[in-house]
């Protein structure tokens, strides 16, 4: 199964509550944090909500 490398590039300050919660659920706390998650529909949905705050790369 593919994996996603998710990097937070912008601040959550001033964002909507659901966007802040999505970042926290993904495990991102501050700018520059990187997490690697399985490529699942739940993760893709959270990334879609905060796509303007993160950069996503596919890794094997």
C-alpha positions in Angstrom: 0.0 0.0 0.0 1.2 3.5 -0.8 2.1 6.0 1.8 1.8 9.8 2.0 4.5 12.1 3.3 2.6 15.2 4.6 4.5 18.4 5.5 2.9 21.4 7.2 4.1 24.5 5.4 1.7 27.2 6.7 0.3 28.1 10.1 -3.1 27.0 11.4 -3.6 30.3 13.2 -6.7 32.0 11.8 -8.0 28.8 10.3 -11.4 27.3 10.9 -11.9 24.9 13.8 -12.3 21.8 11.5 -9.0 22.7 9.7 -7.1 22.9 13.1 -8.7 19.6 14.1 -7.6 18.0 10.9 -4.0 19.1 11.3 -4.0 17.8 14.9 -5.5 14.4 13.8 -2.8 14.1 11.1 -0.2 14.6 13.8 1.0 18.0 12.7 1.6 20.6 15.4 3.9 23.2 13.9 5.3 24.5 10.6 7.9 22.1 9.3 6.4 19.0 10.9 6.4 15.9 8.7 4.3 12.7 9.1 4.1 9.6 7.0 0.6 8.1 6.8 -1.0 5.2 4.9 -2.8 6.3 1.8 -6.4 5.7 2.9 -9.7 7.6 2.1 -9.9 9.0 5.7 -6.4 10.5 5.4 -7.1 11.9 1.9 -10.2 13.6 3.3 -8.3 15.3 6.1 -5.5 16.4 3.6 -8.2 17.8 1.3 -9.5 20.0 4.1 -6.1 21.5 4.7 -4.5 21.3 1.3 -3.6 25.0 1.4 -1.6 24.4 4.6 0.4 21.2 3.6 2.4 19.6 0.9 1.8 16.0 0.1 4.2 13.5 -1.6 3.7 9.9 -2.3 6.4 7.6 -1.0 6.9 3.8 -1.3 
